[in-house]
Amino acid sequence: MSYGWQEPRSNSGDRNRGTLVVGLFLVLLGIYFLATEQFGFDMGRYGWPMFVIAPGVLLLLMGLAISYEGGLGAAIPGGTLTTVGLVLAFQNATGAYASWAYLWALVAPGSVGVTLILWGLLHRRRDILESGLQAAAAGLGLFIGFGLFFENVLNIDGGDSNTVLHNGLPLMAVGLGVVIVLWNLLPGRARSNRAAADAWTQTTPPTPPTPPSS
């Protein structure tokens, strides 16, 4: 019988994937900075959102590389940070800073849902995938709904309404509506809904009382 210290169980595959992710990230980061130097890109004026996107991508990739649910503790903040950086990059390029009134929906719950989808697909977790689909759909719906209200009804940008958002949001609303209608008209979907309803409506007959023993 051994009374020595027990070595904790480790997952060498996760460690190797995490090291690979860090290496690839450093290579891409170096290429990016070399390209900005070669082409004279003004990092301070146009590329500052990269200081938000880069750590977010690193966290996201490291979290996705971990095969147990603890990886979501890095992947979800990484996905959120990456989305915030992308939103800032879009606003920096277009000047549509008032769009924060509805773009928050893409950050949360939208980015959380997308992160869960990616993690669930990579590690074959159907429950995580389904949760991600629900969160991503909620985020997209909130983004389109609030976006139509603020951009196309209230016109929060005033006379300088952003053309991409002003014209794109109605198209996204139509596309999302078509997807929802087609999804609910699928025969397999209808059968599964009926089966689920039948399962909920089934009642168990009451158990007859036990006769008293003589």
mmCIF file of the C-alpha atoms, coordinates in Angstrom:
data_MODEL
# 
_entry.id   MODEL 
# 
loop_
_atom_site.group_PDB 
_atom_site.id 
_atom_site.type_symbol 
_atom_site.label_atom_id 
_atom_site.label_alt_id 
_atom_site.label_comp_id 
_atom_site.label_asym_id 
_atom_site.label_entity_id 
_atom_site.label_seq_id 
_atom_site.pdbx_PDB_ins_code 
_atom_site.Cartn_x 
_atom_site.Cartn_y 
_atom_site.Cartn_z 
_atom_site.occupancy 
_atom_site.B_iso_or_equiv 
_atom_site.pdbx_formal_charge 
_atom_site.auth_seq_id 
_atom_site.auth_comp_id 
_atom_site.auth_asym_id 
_atom_site.auth_atom_id 
_atom_site.pdbx_PDB_model_num 
ATOM 1   C CA . MET A 1 1   ? 0.000   0.000  0.000   1.00 0.00 ? 1   MET A CA 1 
ATOM 2   C CA . SER A 1 2   ? 1.446   3.357  -1.046  1.00 0.00 ? 2   SER A CA 1 
ATOM 3   C CA . TYR A 1 3   ? 1.109   6.456  1.109   1.00 0.00 ? 3   TYR A CA 1 
ATOM 4   C CA . GLY A 1 4   ? 2.812   8.797  -1.340  1.00 0.00 ? 4   GLY A CA 1 
ATOM 5   C CA . TRP A 1 5   ? 1.246   11.752 -3.030  1.00 0.00 ? 5   TRP A CA 1 
ATOM 6   C CA . GLN A 1 6   ? -1.264  10.923 -5.726  1.00 0.00 ? 6   GLN A CA 1 
ATOM 7   C CA . GLU A 1 7   ? -0.575  12.591 -9.063  1.00 0.00 ? 7   GLU A CA 1 
ATOM 8   C CA . PRO A 1 8   ? -3.654  14.389 -10.421 1.00 0.00 ? 8   PRO A CA 1 
ATOM 9   C CA . ARG A 1 9   ? -5.073  12.995 -13.610 1.00 0.00 ? 9   ARG A CA 1 
ATOM 10  C CA . SER A 1 10  ? -4.068  15.178 -16.539 1.00 0.00 ? 10  SER A CA 1 
ATOM 11  C CA . ASN A 1 11  ? -5.266  15.473 -20.060 1.00 0.00 ? 11  ASN A CA 1 
ATOM 12  C CA . SER A 1 12  ? -2.203  15.719 -22.270 1.00 0.00 ? 12  SER A CA 1 
ATOM 13  C CA . GLY A 1 13  ? -4.351  16.189 -25.378 1.00 0.00 ? 13  GLY A CA 1 
ATOM 14  C CA . ASP A 1 14  ? -5.894  19.389 -24.013 1.00 0.00 ? 14  ASP A CA 1 
ATOM 15  C CA . ARG A 1 15  ? -2.460  20.659 -22.983 1.00 0.00 ? 15  ARG A CA 1 
ATOM 16  C CA . ASN A 1 16  ? -1.024  20.012 -26.422 1.00 0.00 ? 16  ASN A CA 1 
ATOM 17  C CA . ARG A 1 17  ? -3.945  21.690 -28.155 1.00 0.00 ? 17  ARG A CA 1 
ATOM 18  C CA . GLY A 1 18  ? -3.661  24.703 -25.861 1.00 0.00 ? 18  GLY A CA 1 
ATOM 19  C CA . THR A 1 19  ? 0.058   25.049 -26.633 1.00 0.00 ? 19  THR A CA 1 
ATOM 20  C CA . LEU A 1 20  ? -0.675  24.767 -30.357 1.00 0.00 ? 20  LEU A CA 1 
ATOM 21  C CA . VAL A 1 21  ? -3.329  27.480 -30.115 1.00 0.00 ? 21  VAL A CA 1 
ATOM 22  C CA . VAL A 1 22  ? -0.926  29.853 -28.353 1.00 0.00 ? 22  VAL A CA 1 
ATOM 23  C CA . GLY A 1 23  ? 1.739   29.212 -30.993 1.00 0.00 ? 23  GLY A CA 1 
ATOM 24  C CA . LEU A 1 24  ? -0.618  29.830 -33.889 1.00 0.00 ? 24  LEU A CA 1 
ATOM 25  C CA . PHE A 1 25  ? -1.958  32.945 -32.222 1.00 0.00 ? 25  PHE A CA 1 
ATOM 26  C CA . LEU A 1 26  ? 1.543   34.384 -31.826 1.00 0.00 ? 26  LEU A CA 1 
ATOM 27  C CA . VAL A 1 27  ? 2.321   33.657 -35.476 1.00 0.00 ? 27  VAL A CA 1 
ATOM 28  C CA . LEU A 1 28  ? -0.854  35.410 -36.661 1.00 0.00 ? 28  LEU A CA 1 
ATOM 29  C CA . LEU A 1 29  ? -0.269  38.330 -34.318 1.00 0.00 ? 29  LEU A CA 1 
ATOM 30  C CA . GLY A 1 30  ? 3.274   38.758 -35.594 1.00 0.00 ? 30  GLY A CA 1 
ATOM 31  C CA . ILE A 1 31  ? 2.116   38.644 -39.220 1.00 0.00 ? 31  ILE A CA 1 
ATOM 32  C CA . TYR A 1 32  ? -0.524  41.255 -38.478 1.00 0.00 ? 32  TYR A CA 1 
ATOM 33  C CA . PHE A 1 33  ? 1.940   43.698 -36.937 1.00 0.00 ? 33  PHE A CA 1 
ATOM 34  C CA . LEU A 1 34  ? 4.457   43.125 -39.731 1.00 0.00 ? 34  LEU A CA 1 
ATOM 35  C CA . ALA A 1 35  ? 1.745   43.860 -42.302 1.00 0.00 ? 35  ALA A CA 1 
ATOM 36  C CA . THR A 1 36  ? 0.750   47.071 -40.534 1.00 0.00 ? 36  THR A CA 1 
ATOM 37  C CA . GLU A 1 37  ? 4.389   48.227 -40.578 1.00 0.00 ? 37  GLU A CA 1 
ATOM 38  C CA . GLN A 1 38  ? 4.886   47.368 -44.246 1.00 0.00 ? 38  GLN A CA 1 
ATOM 39  C CA . PHE A 1 39  ? 1.711   49.059 -45.484 1.00 0.00 ? 39  PHE A CA 1 
ATOM 40  C CA . GLY A 1 40  ? 1.865   52.048 -43.145 1.00 0.00 ? 40  GLY A CA 1 
ATOM 41  C CA . PHE A 1 41  ? -1.407  51.237 -41.421 1.00 0.00 ? 41  PHE A CA 1 
ATOM 42  C CA . ASP A 1 42  ? -2.276  53.751 -38.690 1.00 0.00 ? 42  ASP A CA 1 
ATOM 43  C CA . MET A 1 43  ? -2.778  51.357 -35.775 1.00 0.00 ? 43  MET A CA 1 
ATOM 44  C CA . GLY A 1 44  ? -3.736  54.083 -33.319 1.00 0.00 ? 44  GLY A CA 1 
ATOM 45  C CA . ARG A 1 45  ? -6.469  55.521 -35.516 1.00 0.00 ? 45  ARG A CA 1 
ATOM 46  C CA . TYR A 1 46  ? -7.989  52.518 -37.277 1.00 0.00 ? 46  TYR A CA 1 
ATOM 47  C CA . GLY A 1 47  ? -6.651  49.361 -35.682 1.00 0.00 ? 47  GLY A CA 1 
ATOM 48  C CA . TRP A 1 48  ? -7.133  50.017 -31.985 1.00 0.00 ? 48  TRP A CA 1 
ATOM 49  C CA . PRO A 1 49  ? -10.073 47.549 -31.714 1.00 0.00 ? 49  PRO A CA 1 
ATOM 50  C CA . MET A 1 50  ? -7.485  44.807 -32.367 1.00 0.00 ? 50  MET A CA 1 
ATOM 51  C CA . PHE A 1 51  ? -6.274  45.350 -28.801 1.00 0.00 ? 51  PHE A CA 1 
ATOM 52  C CA . VAL A 1 52  ? -9.719  44.101 -27.727 1.00 0.00 ? 52  VAL A CA 1 
ATOM 53  C CA . ILE A 1 53  ? -10.163 41.449 -30.423 1.00 0.00 ? 53  ILE A CA 1 
ATOM 54  C CA . ALA A 1 54  ? -6.741  39.796 -30.059 1.00 0.00 ? 54  ALA A CA 1 
ATOM 55  C CA . PRO A 1 55  ? -6.988  38.735 -26.382 1.00 0.00 ? 55  PRO A CA 1 
ATOM 56  C CA . GLY A 1 56  ? -10.586 37.724 -26.975 1.00 0.00 ? 56  GLY A CA 1 
ATOM 57  C CA . VAL A 1 57  ? -9.628  35.425 -29.850 1.00 0.00 ? 57  VAL A CA 1 
ATOM 58  C CA . LEU A 1 58  ? -6.829  33.919 -27.757 1.00 0.00 ? 58  LEU A CA 1 
ATOM 59  C CA . LEU A 1 59  ? -9.190  33.154 -24.873 1.00 0.00 ? 59  LEU A CA 1 
ATOM 60  C CA . LEU A 1 60  ? -11.811 31.791 -27.256 1.00 0.00 ? 60  LEU A CA 1 
ATOM 61  C CA . LEU A 1 61  ? -9.411  29.429 -29.019 1.00 0.00 ? 61  LEU A CA 1 
ATOM 62  C CA . MET A 1 62  ? -7.884  28.204 -25.772 1.00 0.00 ? 62  MET A CA 1 
ATOM 63  C CA . GLY A 1 63  ? -11.322 27.512 -24.331 1.00 0.00 ? 63  GLY A CA 1 
ATOM 64  C CA . LEU A 1 64  ? -12.445 25.678 -27.463 1.00 0.00 ? 64  LEU A CA 1 
ATOM 65  C CA . ALA A 1 65  ? -9.319  23.519 -27.298 1.00 0.00 ? 65  ALA A CA 1 
ATOM 66  C CA . ILE A 1 66  ? -10.272 22.164 -23.854 1.00 0.00 ? 66  ILE A CA 1 
ATOM 67  C CA . SER A 1 67  ? -12.475 19.110 -24.154 1.00 0.00 ? 67  SER A CA 1 
ATOM 68  C CA . TYR A 1 68  ? -14.206 19.315 -20.764 1.00 0.00 ? 68  TYR A CA 1 
ATOM 69  C CA . GLU A 1 69  ? -16.756 21.920 -19.701 1.00 0.00 ? 69  GLU A CA 1 
ATOM 70  C CA . GLY A 1 70  ? -14.163 23.945 -17.816 1.00 0.00 ? 70  GLY A CA 1 
ATOM 71  C CA . GLY A 1 71  ? -13.039 25.196 -21.219 1.00 0.00 ? 71  GLY A CA 1 
ATOM 72  C CA . LEU A 1 72  ? -16.244 27.226 -21.451 1.00 0.00 ? 72  LEU A CA 1 
ATOM 73  C CA . GLY A 1 73  ? -14.897 29.345 -18.602 1.00 0.00 ? 73  GLY A CA 1 
ATOM 74  C CA . ALA A 1 74  ? -12.339 30.743 -21.068 1.00 0.00 ? 74  ALA A CA 1 
ATOM 75  C CA . ALA A 1 75  ? -14.287 30.352 -24.315 1.00 0.00 ? 75  ALA A CA 1 
ATOM 76  C CA . ILE A 1 76  ? -17.367 32.363 -23.277 1.00 0.00 ? 76  ILE A CA 1 
ATOM 77  C CA . PRO A 1 77  ? -15.445 35.453 -22.038 1.00 0.00 ? 77  PRO A CA 1 
ATOM 78  C CA . GLY A 1 78  ? -13.218 35.136 -25.105 1.00 0.00 ? 78  GLY A CA 1 
ATOM 79  C CA . GLY A 1 79  ? -16.189 35.083 -27.449 1.00 0.00 ? 79  GLY A CA 1 
ATOM 80  C CA . THR A 1 80  ? -17.772 38.036 -25.661 1.00 0.00 ? 80  THR A CA 1 
ATOM 81  C CA . LEU A 1 81  ? -14.553 40.070 -25.789 1.00 0.00 ? 81  LEU A CA 1 
ATOM 82  C CA . THR A 1 82  ? -14.057 39.241 -29.463 1.00 0.00 ? 82  THR A CA 1 
ATOM 83  C CA . THR A 1 83  ? -17.588 40.360 -30.298 1.00 0.00 ? 83  THR A CA 1 
ATOM 84  C CA . VAL A 1 84  ? -17.135 43.619 -28.393 1.00 0.00 ? 84  VAL A CA 1 
ATOM 85  C CA . GLY A 1 85  ? -13.958 44.266 -30.387 1.00 0.00 ? 85  GLY A CA 1 
ATOM 86  C CA . LEU A 1 86  ? -15.702 43.524 -33.689 1.00 0.00 ? 86  LEU A CA 1 
ATOM 87  C CA . VAL A 1 87  ? -18.563 45.858 -32.795 1.00 0.00 ? 87  VAL A CA 1 
ATOM 88  C CA . LEU A 1 88  ? -16.063 48.595 -31.901 1.00 0.00 ? 88  LEU A CA 1 
ATOM 89  C CA . ALA A 1 89  ? -14.232 48.010 -35.195 1.00 0.00 ? 89  ALA A CA 1 
ATOM 90  C CA . PHE A 1 90  ? -17.497 48.344 -37.114 1.00 0.00 ? 90  PHE A CA 1 
ATOM 91  C CA . GLN A 1 91  ? -18.446 51.522 -35.262 1.00 0.00 ? 91  GLN A CA 1 
ATOM 92  C CA . ASN A 1 92  ? -14.953 52.950 -35.693 1.00 0.00 ? 92  ASN A CA 1 
ATOM 93  C CA . ALA A 1 93  ? -15.173 52.378 -39.463 1.00 0.00 ? 93  ALA A CA 1 
ATOM 94  C CA . THR A 1 94  ? -18.733 53.677 -39.935 1.00 0.00 ? 94  THR A CA 1 
ATOM 95  C CA . GLY A 1 95  ? -19.159 56.189 -37.111 1.00 0.00 ? 95  GLY A CA 1 
ATOM 96  C CA . ALA A 1 96  ? -22.426 54.515 -36.054 1.00 0.00 ? 96  ALA A CA 1 
ATOM 97  C CA . TYR A 1 97  ? -21.701 54.675 -32.317 1.00 0.00 ? 97  TYR A CA 1 
ATOM 98  C CA . ALA A 1 98  ? -25.388 55.114 -31.491 1.00 0.00 ? 98  ALA A CA 1 
ATOM 99  C CA . SER A 1 99  ? -25.900 51.525 -32.635 1.00 0.00 ? 99  SER A CA 1 
ATOM 100 C CA . TRP A 1 100 ? -24.886 50.362 -29.132 1.00 0.00 ? 100 TRP A CA 1 
ATOM 101 C CA . ALA A 1 101 ? -28.588 50.877 -28.384 1.00 0.00 ? 101 ALA A CA 1 
ATOM 102 C CA . TYR A 1 102 ? -29.219 47.459 -29.956 1.00 0.00 ? 102 TYR A CA 1 
ATOM 103 C CA . LEU A 1 103 ? -25.833 45.907 -30.832 1.00 0.00 ? 103 LEU A CA 1 
ATOM 104 C CA . TRP A 1 104 ? -25.511 44.799 -27.223 1.00 0.00 ? 104 TRP A CA 1 
ATOM 105 C CA . ALA A 1 105 ? -27.758 41.874 -28.163 1.00 0.00 ? 105 ALA A CA 1 
ATOM 106 C CA . LEU A 1 106 ? -24.978 40.464 -30.358 1.00 0.00 ? 106 LEU A CA 1 
ATOM 107 C CA . VAL A 1 107 ? -22.583 40.612 -27.404 1.00 0.00 ? 107 VAL A CA 1 
ATOM 108 C CA . ALA A 1 108 ? -24.927 38.915 -24.951 1.00 0.00 ? 108 ALA A CA 1 
ATOM 109 C CA . PRO A 1 109 ? -26.706 36.614 -25.420 1.00 0.00 ? 109 PRO A CA 1 
ATOM 110 C CA . GLY A 1 110 ? -25.601 36.392 -29.075 1.00 0.00 ? 110 GLY A CA 1 
ATOM 111 C CA . SER A 1 111 ? -21.861 35.767 -28.649 1.00 0.00 ? 111 SER A CA 1 
ATOM 112 C CA . VAL A 1 112 ? -22.480 33.399 -25.741 1.00 0.00 ? 112 VAL A CA 1 
ATOM 113 C CA . GLY A 1 113 ? -24.742 31.315 -27.950 1.00 0.00 ? 113 GLY A CA 1 
ATOM 114 C CA . VAL A 1 114 ? -22.254 31.216 -30.821 1.00 0.00 ? 114 VAL A CA 1 
ATOM 115 C CA . THR A 1 115 ? -19.485 30.149 -28.424 1.00 0.00 ? 115 THR A CA 1 
ATOM 116 C CA . LEU A 1 116 ? -21.643 27.343 -27.048 1.00 0.00 ? 116 LEU A CA 1 
ATOM 117 C CA . ILE A 1 117 ? -22.446 26.223 -30.602 1.00 0.00 ? 117 ILE A CA 1 
ATOM 118 C CA . LEU A 1 118 ? -18.758 26.071 -31.535 1.00 0.00 ? 118 LEU A CA 1 
ATOM 119 C CA . TRP A 1 119 ? -17.810 24.205 -28.365 1.00 0.00 ? 119 TRP A CA 1 
ATOM 120 C CA . GLY A 1 120 ? -20.711 21.773 -28.709 1.00 0.00 ? 120 GLY A CA 1 
ATOM 121 C CA . LEU A 1 121 ? -19.847 21.014 -32.345 1.00 0.00 ? 121 LEU A CA 1 
ATOM 122 C CA . LEU A 1 122 ? -16.136 20.539 -31.634 1.00 0.00 ? 122 LEU A CA 1 
ATOM 123 C CA . HIS A 1 123 ? -16.676 18.216 -28.682 1.00 0.00 ? 123 HIS A CA 1 
ATOM 124 C CA . ARG A 1 124 ? -19.898 16.513 -29.829 1.00 0.00 ? 124 ARG A CA 1 
ATOM 125 C CA . ARG A 1 125 ? -22.086 17.782 -26.974 1.00 0.00 ? 125 ARG A CA 1 
ATOM 126 C CA . ARG A 1 126 ? -25.661 17.963 -28.176 1.00 0.00 ? 126 ARG A CA 1 
ATOM 127 C CA . ASP A 1 127 ? -26.939 19.596 -24.982 1.00 0.00 ? 127 ASP A CA 1 
ATOM 128 C CA . ILE A 1 128 ? -24.396 22.417 -25.214 1.00 0.00 ? 128 ILE A CA 1 
ATOM 129 C CA . LEU A 1 129 ? -25.139 22.819 -28.930 1.00 0.00 ? 129 LEU A CA 1 
ATOM 130 C CA . GLU A 1 130 ? -28.885 23.136 -28.345 1.00 0.00 ? 130 GLU A CA 1 
ATOM 131 C CA . SER A 1 131 ? -28.373 25.675 -25.550 1.00 0.00 ? 131 SER A CA 1 
ATOM 132 C CA . GLY A 1 132 ? -26.128 27.665 -27.856 1.00 0.00 ? 132 GLY A CA 1 
ATOM 133 C CA . LEU A 1 133 ? -28.685 27.642 -30.664 1.00 0.00 ? 133 LEU A CA 1 
ATOM 134 C CA . GLN A 1 134 ? -31.350 28.999 -28.329 1.00 0.00 ? 134 GLN A CA 1 
ATOM 135 C CA . ALA A 1 135 ? -29.086 31.757 -26.968 1.00 0.00 ? 135 ALA A CA 1 
ATOM 136 C CA . ALA A 1 136 ? -27.834 32.737 -30.437 1.00 0.00 ? 136 ALA A CA 1 
ATOM 137 C CA . ALA A 1 137 ? -31.381 32.851 -31.815 1.00 0.00 ? 137 ALA A CA 1 
ATOM 138 C CA . ALA A 1 138 ? -32.478 35.032 -28.895 1.00 0.00 ? 138 ALA A CA 1 
ATOM 139 C CA . GLY A 1 139 ? -29.568 37.397 -29.465 1.00 0.00 ? 139 GLY A CA 1 
ATOM 140 C CA . LEU A 1 140 ? -30.248 37.653 -33.190 1.00 0.00 ? 140 LEU A CA 1 
ATOM 141 C CA . GLY A 1 141 ? -33.946 38.255 -32.611 1.00 0.00 ? 141 GLY A CA 1 
ATOM 142 C CA . LEU A 1 142 ? -33.263 41.003 -30.059 1.00 0.00 ? 142 LEU A CA 1 
ATOM 143 C CA . PHE A 1 143 ? -30.705 42.601 -32.368 1.00 0.00 ? 143 PHE A CA 1 
ATOM 144 C CA . ILE A 1 144 ? -33.099 42.709 -35.314 1.00 0.00 ? 144 ILE A CA 1 
ATOM 145 C CA . GLY A 1 145 ? -36.120 43.777 -33.264 1.00 0.00 ? 145 GLY A CA 1 
ATOM 146 C CA . PHE A 1 146 ? -34.416 46.605 -31.374 1.00 0.00 ? 146 PHE A CA 1 
ATOM 147 C CA . GLY A 1 147 ? -32.436 47.546 -34.472 1.00 0.00 ? 147 GLY A CA 1 
ATOM 148 C CA . LEU A 1 148 ? -35.569 48.049 -36.544 1.00 0.00 ? 148 LEU A CA 1 
ATOM 149 C CA . PHE A 1 149 ? -37.069 50.143 -33.771 1.00 0.00 ? 149 PHE A CA 1 
ATOM 150 C CA . PHE A 1 150 ? -34.060 52.389 -33.197 1.00 0.00 ? 150 PHE A CA 1 
ATOM 151 C CA . GLU A 1 151 ? -32.796 52.636 -36.781 1.00 0.00 ? 151 GLU A CA 1 
ATOM 152 C CA . ASN A 1 152 ? -35.910 52.503 -38.938 1.00 0.00 ? 152 ASN A CA 1 
ATOM 153 C CA . VAL A 1 153 ? -38.506 53.977 -36.567 1.00 0.00 ? 153 VAL A CA 1 
ATOM 154 C CA . LEU A 1 154 ? -36.640 56.396 -34.293 1.00 0.00 ? 154 LEU A CA 1 
ATOM 155 C CA . ASN A 1 155 ? -33.717 57.015 -36.694 1.00 0.00 ? 155 ASN A CA 1 
ATOM 156 C CA . ILE A 1 156 ? -31.278 57.442 -33.801 1.00 0.00 ? 156 ILE A CA 1 
ATOM 157 C CA . ASP A 1 157 ? -28.476 58.588 -36.116 1.00 0.00 ? 157 ASP A CA 1 
ATOM 158 C CA . GLY A 1 158 ? -30.536 61.556 -37.250 1.00 0.00 ? 158 GLY A CA 1 
ATOM 159 C CA . GLY A 1 159 ? -30.034 62.633 -40.835 1.00 0.00 ? 159 GLY A CA 1 
ATOM 160 C CA . ASP A 1 160 ? -26.798 60.644 -41.107 1.00 0.00 ? 160 ASP A CA 1 
ATOM 161 C CA . SER A 1 161 ? -28.440 57.242 -40.804 1.00 0.00 ? 161 SER A CA 1 
ATOM 162 C CA . ASN A 1 162 ? -26.054 54.363 -41.413 1.00 0.00 ? 162 ASN A CA 1 
ATOM 163 C CA . THR A 1 163 ? -26.971 52.856 -44.784 1.00 0.00 ? 163 THR A CA 1 
ATOM 164 C CA . VAL A 1 164 ? -25.694 49.353 -43.975 1.00 0.00 ? 164 VAL A CA 1 
ATOM 165 C CA . LEU A 1 165 ? -27.814 49.034 -40.854 1.00 0.00 ? 165 LEU A CA 1 
ATOM 166 C CA . HIS A 1 166 ? -30.795 51.045 -42.094 1.00 0.00 ? 166 HIS A CA 1 
ATOM 167 C CA . ASN A 1 167 ? -31.199 48.890 -45.206 1.00 0.00 ? 167 ASN A CA 1 
ATOM 168 C CA . GLY A 1 168 ? -29.774 45.648 -43.873 1.00 0.00 ? 168 GLY A CA 1 
ATOM 169 C CA . LEU A 1 169 ? -31.974 45.223 -40.811 1.00 0.00 ? 169 LEU A CA 1 
ATOM 170 C CA . PRO A 1 170 ? -35.265 44.864 -42.768 1.00 0.00 ? 170 PRO A CA 1 
ATOM 171 C CA . LEU A 1 171 ? -33.603 42.276 -45.006 1.00 0.00 ? 171 LEU A CA 1 
ATOM 172 C CA . MET A 1 172 ? -32.367 40.369 -41.956 1.00 0.00 ? 172 MET A CA 1 
ATOM 173 C CA . ALA A 1 173 ? -35.866 40.507 -40.465 1.00 0.00 ? 173 ALA A CA 1 
ATOM 174 C CA . VAL A 1 174 ? -37.326 38.996 -43.656 1.00 0.00 ? 174 VAL A CA 1 
ATOM 175 C CA . GLY A 1 175 ? -34.628 36.312 -43.758 1.00 0.00 ? 175 GLY A CA 1 
ATOM 176 C CA . LEU A 1 176 ? -35.104 35.355 -40.110 1.00 0.00 ? 176 LEU A CA 1 
ATOM 177 C CA . GLY A 1 177 ? -38.873 35.224 -40.556 1.00 0.00 ? 177 GLY A CA 1 
ATOM 178 C CA . VAL A 1 178 ? -38.569 32.942 -43.601 1.00 0.00 ? 178 VAL A CA 1 
ATOM 179 C CA . VAL A 1 179 ? -36.237 30.613 -41.705 1.00 0.00 ? 179 VAL A CA 1 
ATOM 180 C CA . ILE A 1 180 ? -38.659 30.422 -38.755 1.00 0.00 ? 180 ILE A CA 1 
ATOM 181 C CA . VAL A 1 181 ? -41.638 29.701 -41.027 1.00 0.00 ? 181 VAL A CA 1 
ATOM 182 C CA . LEU A 1 182 ? -39.803 27.013 -42.995 1.00 0.00 ? 182 LEU A CA 1 
ATOM 183 C CA . TRP A 1 183 ? -38.451 25.449 -39.804 1.00 0.00 ? 183 TRP A CA 1 
ATOM 184 C CA . ASN A 1 184 ? -41.943 25.106 -38.378 1.00 0.00 ? 184 ASN A CA 1 
ATOM 185 C CA . LEU A 1 185 ? -43.352 23.735 -41.659 1.00 0.00 ? 185 LEU A CA 1 
ATOM 186 C CA . LEU A 1 186 ? -40.829 20.884 -41.874 1.00 0.00 ? 186 LEU A CA 1 
ATOM 187 C CA . PRO A 1 187 ? -42.686 17.533 -41.616 1.00 0.00 ? 187 PRO A CA 1 
ATOM 188 C CA . GLY A 1 188 ? -40.137 16.069 -39.232 1.00 0.00 ? 188 GLY A CA 1 
ATOM 189 C CA . ARG A 1 189 ? -40.372 19.116 -37.003 1.00 0.00 ? 189 ARG A CA 1 
ATOM 190 C CA . ALA A 1 190 ? -44.165 18.880 -36.909 1.00 0.00 ? 190 ALA A CA 1 
ATOM 191 C CA . ARG A 1 191 ? -44.033 15.196 -35.975 1.00 0.00 ? 191 ARG A CA 1 
ATOM 192 C CA . SER A 1 192 ? -41.550 15.841 -33.193 1.00 0.00 ? 192 SER A CA 1 
ATOM 193 C CA . ASN A 1 193 ? -43.723 18.670 -31.840 1.00 0.00 ? 193 ASN A CA 1 
ATOM 194 C CA . ARG A 1 194 ? -46.777 16.413 -31.840 1.00 0.00 ? 194 ARG A CA 1 
ATOM 195 C CA . ALA A 1 195 ? -44.839 13.651 -30.118 1.00 0.00 ? 195 ALA A CA 1 
ATOM 196 C CA . ALA A 1 196 ? -43.618 16.065 -27.479 1.00 0.00 ? 196 ALA A CA 1 
ATOM 197 C CA . ALA A 1 197 ? -47.139 17.382 -26.938 1.00 0.00 ? 197 ALA A CA 1 
ATOM 198 C CA . ASP A 1 198 ? -48.523 13.858 -26.626 1.00 0.00 ? 198 ASP A CA 1 
ATOM 199 C CA . ALA A 1 199 ? -45.822 13.000 -24.135 1.00 0.00 ? 199 ALA A CA 1 
ATOM 200 C CA . TRP A 1 200 ? -46.753 16.004 -22.004 1.00 0.00 ? 200 TRP A CA 1 
ATOM 201 C CA . THR A 1 201 ? -50.512 15.399 -22.222 1.00 0.00 ? 201 THR A CA 1 
ATOM 202 C CA . GLN A 1 202 ? -50.374 11.729 -21.336 1.00 0.00 ? 202 GLN A CA 1 
ATOM 203 C CA . THR A 1 203 ? -51.745 11.125 -17.894 1.00 0.00 ? 203 THR A CA 1 
ATOM 204 C CA . THR A 1 204 ? -51.057 8.205  -15.656 1.00 0.00 ? 204 THR A CA 1 
ATOM 205 C CA . PRO A 1 205 ? -54.211 6.478  -14.434 1.00 0.00 ? 205 PRO A CA 1 
ATOM 206 C CA . PRO A 1 206 ? -54.667 6.707  -10.689 1.00 0.00 ? 206 PRO A CA 1 
ATOM 207 C CA . THR A 1 207 ? -53.466 3.731  -8.679  1.00 0.00 ? 207 THR A CA 1 
ATOM 208 C CA . PRO A 1 208 ? -56.389 1.930  -7.027  1.00 0.00 ? 208 PRO A CA 1 
ATOM 209 C CA . PRO A 1 209 ? -56.279 1.994  -3.240  1.00 0.00 ? 209 PRO A CA 1 
ATOM 210 C CA . THR A 1 210 ? -54.864 -1.033 -1.528  1.00 0.00 ? 210 THR A CA 1 
ATOM 211 C CA . PRO A 1 211 ? -57.580 -2.977 0.353   1.00 0.00 ? 211 PRO A CA 1 
ATOM 212 C CA . PRO A 1 212 ? -57.018 -3.154 4.090   1.00 0.00 ? 212 PRO A CA 1 
ATOM 213 C CA . SER A 1 213 ? -55.528 -6.397 5.296   1.00 0.00 ? 213 SER A CA 1 
ATOM 214 C CA . SER A 1 214 ? -57.827 -8.593 7.362   1.00 0.00 ? 214 SER A CA 1 
# 
